[in-house]
Amino acid sequence: MALVRIPEQKIILCGEYGVGKSSLFRRFLNNTFVPTSNRASTLGLDHFDKSYTVGDKEIKLQLWDTGGMER
């Protein structure tokens, strides 16, 4: 039996502190929203995986969320 490799794509969000990078990923991954009062800053880097089926093909997304840089 041959192994089928699932294509992987990387998505990296970069930007300034507090602009909503983590919120965008959270909405994309779980369809949830965290109110401003409950948000925590990303320290360093967060990594998430999500698989999708498009037509008859499966695609794996690697999502990288970077911590923002304060000026």
Summary of the structure (lengths in Angstrom):
residues: 71
radius of gyration: 14.9
end to end distance: 54.3
largest distance: 54.3
contacts: 140
relative contact order: 0.35
helix: 18%
strand: 39%
